[in-house]
Amino acid sequence: MPKMKTNGSAKKRFKIASSGTIKRKKAYKSHILTKKSAKRKRSLRQSTVVSAVDIKAVKRLLALS
């Protein structure tokens, strides 16, 4: 059976933490930033963890399992 290819777009969007969790950036930080409050933009800067229901799909895209 051939090797499973890694999805290129997923490779750029997700990182594996040392603990094994998958990190992602938050959405809504790319444009139309003038109407968003400074507090909201500041919170969008931090990365977060992929939700439990999406982990299986993301791992398949990254060819991890």
Secondary structure, 3 states (H helix, E strand, C coil): CCCCCCCHHHHHHEEECCCCCEEECCCCCCCCCCCCCHHHHHHHHCCEECCCCCHHHHHHHCCCC
